């Protein structure tokens, strides 16, 4: 039974996401990740071995199968569409935020990362795994009071830490306190590096934040103080039995704790894929369906290549004269030397099913493209927001991508608020996206155009470019006129095909 008193406790609902995260991580890793995803016995987790398939044949197929990076391309497309123009820090509709915060955001994580780069990493992590989290902390305060110059001299300032969903110990806990929902507890799993002589040793740590609450006679929760934090670390404990066996016994112990000057936990949540029933929970990776199709495509192409290999012509012989059957010639080839009555023939399967399989593979590729494009489609937004939130936000058109962009913006503004709280500022300002939400919405009829132009290539270039602008694929300086001129120039430089001379019937005159 799991010990619920320890910070490494994990609920079953949280562990259900592990295989999903592993799957999308593998898709993002590409061909090499798929070749490395081999279980005990030498069989791939994603490329099943055929019944009666020889181990050597399977190993060769695993080593030569390649993965189409459709998942990674779709993830890049989403992040690129939302961030192709960087967001701005604003206050009351004007550029700029409090100077103390703006200076900190130039190096938001105390590791030299500009906030726009940090924001892009946040977006990518959240879409990839379904959610991401940002903890904004202050370093331990030195003794005595510090003025602003002294604080700047020792870099005493708030900083943000990005955690992926995989770095949680369990899902965050929310409770209703004084009539409003608050984040009551969150636990992060970290790897701390220490030195053992000249060797680096990884030590498991857990960072815990909670808001103390107490229940009244009616069962309603109320605050019982400011937010509290603890750091737990895995340490060796004395155990004679373990030592006799040459093993170490470890347990998690608290190595640091304290009470925050803030009432709330300074964690901003970016939920890119909220549940319908509870928007505070996530349904996992945004592109999990695309990942499954991408794996299916990987399996189909592997099967197809194996069949192609089997369809290669096979030489069969009888009554070869030489011991090895081959006599070397003066060139690069060999000849067969058969005795009297011998023969040599080529056997080649018809391959009648290959065309059908190619169509099947092409259909899966088309589905993957449509899955990526459908996130931009008007009306694809999930019903996780209330009707009032939808009305306040765009009043109109919503897509999954525009909804993700709004959630990302909210997370960044919560981070700004946490910086303001640590700095004693009244407000942190706002985030003005570089790309408007309405520019991340493609009408449903245009999606059909995308599908059709892949299948039949019956479209105008200007229609295609209009859609690509929506997707954020085209550069900012793209011009229809310049592109048409360049196409015409390249067409003129292409060699003209040789005229085809039709054969004439015998006796005919030209």
N, C-alpha and C positions, 0 to 999 in steps of 0.2 A: 504493500500500500504506500502511495506517495505521501511524503511528509509535507503537509500544507503549511507548516511553520517555517519552512526554508524558502529562500527567494528563488530557487531553481524549480519550484513546483510549476507544472504545466498541466492545464486542463486538456481534456480530450478534443474539444472543439479547436483549440489552437494547433495541436499536432496533426489534425486533418489537412492542414495547409502545406505540410512539409513536402509531400509528393508533388503538389502543384508547383511549389517554388523550385524544386529540383528539376522539374520538367522544363520550365521557362528558362532557368539558368543554363540548361544544356542546349536549348535552342539558341540562346544568345551566344553560347560558346562556339557554335558552328561545327564543322566537320570533325575537328580534332576532339571536341568535347564528346561527340557521339561515338567516336572510335575508342575513347577512354572509358565510356560508360559500360564497362564489362563487369558482369556479376561473377560469382563463384562458379567455376566450371567453364569459363571462357565464353559464355553466351552474353550478348548485348542485352541491355535492359529495353532497348527500343527497336532492335532488329532481331526478331525471332529466328531461330534456326529451323529450317524445314525438316519435317519427318524424313528420316533416312538420308539426310544431307551429311556427307562426310565432314568430320571435324576440320580437316585441312581445307576443304572446299569452302566451308563456312568462314574459316579464319581469313581466307583470301577475299571472300565477298565483303566481310567486315572491314578489311584493310583498304579496299578499293571503292567502297560506296561513299558518295559525297552528299552533303546536305545543302539544300538551297536555302540561303539566309533570308527567307521571306519574313520570319518573325522579327529579326533584328532590323530589317528595312522598315517594317511597319512601326516599330518602336521609334526609330529615328525620324520617321515621317511625322508622328504625333508630336514629339518633342520639338522638331524643327518647325512645325506649323505654328505652335504656340509661342515659341521663342525666337522666330526669325527676325523679329524686331524686339530688342531688349526692353523690359519694363522699366519704369522710372519711379523714383521716390518723390512723392508729392505731398502737399499739405494745403488743404482748402482749394484744391484744383490747380495749384501752382507748383512748379518744380521746386524741390527741396524739402527737407525735414529738419528737425532740430540739429544744429551743427555737431553736438556731441554724439548723436546717433549716426549721422552721415559719416563722420570720421571712423567710427567703429565698423561700419558696414563696408568700408573699403578693405577691411581685413576682418571679415565676419567671424571666422573660426579661430583666430589667433595663430593661423598657420599660413597667412598670406593670401587667402582666397577672397577674391572680390565677390560681393554678394550676388551679382548676376550669374556668375559661374556656379556658386553654391545653389542658387535657385534652380538652375538647369539640372544639377545633380539631384536635387530634391524631386523635381518633376519626373525625371527618368526613373528614379528608384520607386516612386509611388505608382506610376503606371505599370512598371515591370512586375511588382509584387502585390499591388493592390493598395498599399498604404505606406507612408513614411512618416517619421517623427523627428522633431527638432527640439532639443533641450537647450535652453539658453541659461547659462550659469554665470556666476561670478567666482573668481579664484578666492581662496581663503584670505580673509582680511588680515593684514599685518597689525601688530599692536599699535595703538595710538590713532589719532585722527590724521587723515590725509587731505591736503587741499588738491585742487585739480592738477596743478603742475607736478606735485609729488606722485599722484596717481598715474599720470601719463609717463613719468620717468620710470616707474617699475611695471608699466603695462597692466595696471590694476583696472580692469574694464570687463564688461560682460562679453561673452563669446558664445557661439552656437555650435552644437554638435549634431550631426545628421546620423540618424539611426534608421536602418532599413527594417522592414517588418520581420525579417529573419533574426534580428538582433534583440527582439523582445523576448522576455522570459515567459510571458503569457499576455493575453489580451488586456488592455487597460480596463479599469473598473470605474464606472460612473455611478453616482448616487444622486438622489434629489436632496439637496440641502437648502433649507429655508425656502422651499418652493421652486428652486431652479436646479437643473442638472449641472454637476461639476465633475471634473476628472478627479476621482478620489484616490486612485492608486495606479502607478505604472512602474514596471520593472524592466531594466535593460540588462542584457548579457554582454560582457566585454571581455576582451583578451588583453591582459596587461603583460608586458614584457619586462623580465628582470634578468640580471646577470648572475650566472653561476660560474665564477672564474672568467673564462673567455667565451663561454657559451651563453647564448640567449635561451631563456626558459619562459614559456608562456604559462601564465597563471590565469585561471578563470575568476572573473569578478562579476558581481551583480550590483547595479546601482538602483536603489529603491527610492521612490518619492511617494509620499502619501499626505493627505490632509486628514488630521484627526477629527473624527466626528463622534457625536454621542446621540443617543435616541431618547426622546421624552416619553412620557407615559402613553401617548397615542401612537408611538412607533415612528414619529417623524424625526429626521436627522437634522442636527444643528452643528455648526462648527465648534470645535473644542480647542482652537489655536491655529497658528500659522502652519504652512506646509513644512514637513519634516523630511529629511533625507538620511540615507544610510548607504555605506559601501561595504559589501560583503566580499570576502576573498577566501579561496580554497587554500587551506594551510594544513601542513602535516601535523598529526597528533601522535602522541606516544602510544604505541600499541605493541606489546611484547610478542604477541602471537604473530602479527603481521611481519615483524622484524625477523623472527625465526624462519619465516617462509621467504625471506628476501624481498618482501613487498612493503609498500608504504600505505598508511592509512591517512586519508585526508577528510576534512570536513569544512563547511563554510562557517566563517566567524566574522563578526562585525569588526572592521578595522578603523572606521571613521563614521561619525554621525553628527547631526546638528539640526538646528531649527532655522528655517529661512526667514528673512525679514518680509517675504512676500506671503500673502494670504493663500494664493493659488499656486499650483504646480506650474512652473514656467515651461510647459511643453506645448508646442503647436503641432496639430495633427493634420496631415494631408491624406484624406481618404479619397482615393481616385476611383474606387469601385464600391460605393456604399450599398448596403443591403436595402431591399425594399421595405422590410418590416422595421428596421432600426438603422437609420443613417449613420449612427456612431460605430456600427460594425461594418466589416468589409466582406465582400464575396470573393476576394482573392485577386489574382492577376487579371488585368483588364483584357489581355489578349490571349487568355488560356484556350479559347476555341480555335483561334488562329494557330496557336502552338500545336494543338492536336492535329489539325489539318496538315501542318508543316511536317510533322512526324509521319503522318500517313503518306505524304508525298515522298519522303525519304525512303519508306519501305517499298512503295510502288516502283520508284526508279531503281532501287536495288534489285527487285524481282525482275524488272524489265531487262536490266543489264545482264543478269544471269541467263535469261532466256536467249538474249542476243548471242551470248557466248556459246550456248548450246546449239544455236542455229548455224554456227560456222561450219563450212564444209569439212567433212571427215574423210580421210583417205583409208580405204580398205584394200588389202592385198591378199594374194594367195601364191604359194610356191616361189618365195623370194630366193634367189640364188645365193647371195652373200649372207654371212652370218648375221650382220646387223641390218641387212636389207637395203643399205644405201651405198651408192658408189659416187664419190666426189668427182665433179667435173671441173673444168678449168675456170669457170666463172663462180658466181656466188651461189649457184643452185646445185642441186643433187638430182640424180636420176635413180630410178628403181630398176634393179636387174632381176627379172623374173625367169624362172626355168620354163621349159616347154610346158604349155598348158596353164601357166600362171596368168594372173590378171591383176589389174589395179583399177579401182573405181573410186569416185568421189560420191559421198552420200551427204545430202543437204536437206534438212527439214524445210517444209514449205513456209513456215513462219506466218501462217495465215492469221494468227491471233495478234501479231505485233501491232498492226494498225489500230486495232480495237484498244489495245493497252495504251498506245500513244494518245489516243483520244481521251481515255480515262485520266491519264496523267495531266493532259492539258485542261480537262474539266476541273481537276483539283486545284491547279494553278489559278484558274479563273475564279474559283471560289475564294481562294486566299486573297486575291486582289480585291474582290468585292467585300470581304470581311473588313479589310483595312479601310476601304473607301466608305463603307457604311457608317463608320463612327462619325463621319462628317455630315451625315444625312439629316436633314430637317426632320424632327420628330423622333430621333433615336435616343434622346435624353431619357435617363432612367427616372422613375417616379419617386426618387428619394427625397426631393425637396417638397415643401408644402406649396399649395397653390399660391399663397401670398408671396413666398420667396421667388417663385417663377415670375409672378407679376412684377415684383420690384426689380428683378434682375434685367431681363431683356424685354419683358412685356410681349414677347413675340417668339421668335424662332429659337429653338434649342436643339443642339446635337450632343452626342456623348462627348465629343471633343470640347465643345464650348462649356459643358458642365464640368469637365475635368479642369479646364482653365480657370473657371470661377472658384473651384475648391482650392486650387493651387494659390490663387490670389488671396483667398481668405487665410490660408496658412501663413503666407508671407506677412500679411498685416497683423496676424496674431504674434508673429515674431517681433515685429516692430513695437507692438504694445509691450512685450516682455522687456525689450531693451529700454523702453521708456520707464517702465516700473523700476528696473535696476538703477537707471540714471536719475530717477526722481523727476522726470519730465511729465508734464500734464498729458501729453499725447505723443505718439510715435509717428503720426502721419499715415499716409495711404500708399498703396501700390497702384500705379496706372499702367495697365498692360500695354505693350507696344502693338499688340494685335488685338483688335476688338473682337468680342464674342460673336457678333453677327458675321464677321469675316471667316469664322470657323464653321459655318453652316452651308451645306450644299443642298439645294432643292432636290427632292426625291427624283424628279424627272431627269436631272443632270446625272444622277447616279446610274440610271439606265443607259445614259449616253456613254458613261465610262465603260460599262459592261459591253455595250455594243461595239465601241471602237476597238476594244481588245479582240473581240471575236471576228469582226468583219472589216475593221479599218475603214468604215464608211462614216467619215466625219470631216469637218473643216478644221484646219489648224487653229483658227481663232477660238473655236469652241473648246478644243483641247487645252489651249493656253489659258483660257478663262478658268477652267476647272483646276489646272495646275497652280494657278495663282492662289486659289482657295486653299489648296493643300500645302502651300508654302514651298513648292518645289523650285519655282523659278527665282532667279536672283533679282535683287531690288532694281537693278538697272536694265532689266529685260524690256525690250521694245519689239512690238509686233513687226513694225516696218523694217527694223534692222535685221530681225531674224529672217523675214521673207527675202531680203536682199542677199543675206548670206547663203540661204538655201539655193537661190537662183545662181549665185556665183559658183557654189560647189557642183551644182548640176551641170553647168557649162564646162567645168574642168574634167568631168567624167568622160572616159573614152567611149566613143560611139560604137554600138555593136556592129559587127560585120554583117553585111546583107546576106540573107538566106536565099540560096539559089535552088529553086524547085526543080527536081528532075523532070525531064521531058520524056514522053513515050517514044520508043524507037520509031523512026520514020517521020517524026513531027518536025516542023520547022519553027524557028523562033519568030 
